[in-house]
Every structure is written in C-alpha cells, then in structure tokens.
C-alpha cells in the first residue's frame, strides 16, 4: 500500500512514494524481508494535429527496485513529461505476497520558458504560403497550456535570399492561446 499522493504534479517536481508492507488487518509487517519493483509509466500529452506527434517514440516504463526495511521503503520518482503518470507494484520477491498497489497522477507542464517556432520550410517557391506553429514550452519541452500572451516574431521585414519576401499577418504579432498559435505565412 502507498501513502496518499497528490493528484497533480508540475513537470520537474519529484513524487516521493512510500510503500509499506501490511498484513490482512492493515498492521505494518516489520520483520519481513521483501523487495518489489515500482513501475512508473508516462502517457504523454501530444497534439495530434502536429505532423510529428504520431511518430514520437514512447519511452519504456522506468523500474525502481525497492528493498523494504522494517516493513517500508521510499522512492523518489522524477517527472519531466506532461501526461498521466501510472505507478504500480510488480514482481515481489516472495510470490505469495499480494502486491496490488497502484496510483495515477496527472503531470502538467511548468511555466513556459521559451516560445518555439515550428514548420519552417528550408526551401519553397515564391508565392507559395506555409503555416508556422508557435508553441510556449516549459524547461522540459512540454506545452504550457496556461500561456495566453501576445508575442512578436522578428522576421527582419521578410527579406529573403533571391529577392523573395515573407508576408506575415499583423507584422508578426501573434496571440498564443493555450500555449499555441498557427500562423499562415505568405511568400511574395
């Protein structure tokens, strides 16, 4: 069984998990030597509208071996990826031990520390428009959905090699809502 845990963490926080060995009457068992694995798996928050979201590789669950001493053990579990963190106990050293402890914790993005501009084409044709995606990201690359601000993309007046020119709406001023904005950029 685990100690009460928060229902929500901010990416970058650590979750301190304490595991106790209890008997059938919820008394702590202190003389039993026992080890168990803690499996921590994150289902990340992805924006499926981005072309690379479905291609993002999934990390395997992290495993921590806990050695219970005097009937308990503690483990710090770091959080970096926004999403749902699933925790469960697996593979006890004694197969007769019931190990049904599990928990789910929501991990949210921290405060934005940068605004990234994505989908910038390396080559294109004059007159052909394209779409930029702007994302407000925390220190771990998660989109900060609380970011609601106006930013300006400095595109140097739109001058490009070969005499082409970019045109952006509102002179490059973009309103990010829920940490994201899409901007249609033209080429002249």
Buried (B, 14 or more C-beta within 10 A) or exposed (E): BBEEBEEEBBBBBEBEBBBBBBEEEEEEBEEBEBEBBBBBBBEBBBEEEBEEEEEEEEEEBBEBEBEBEEBBBEBEBEBBBBBBBBBBBEEBBEEEEEBEBEBEBEBBBBEBEEBEBEBEEEEBEEEEEBEBBBBBBBBBBBBBBEBEEEBEBEBEEBEBEEEBEBEBEEEBEBEBEEBBBEBEBBBE
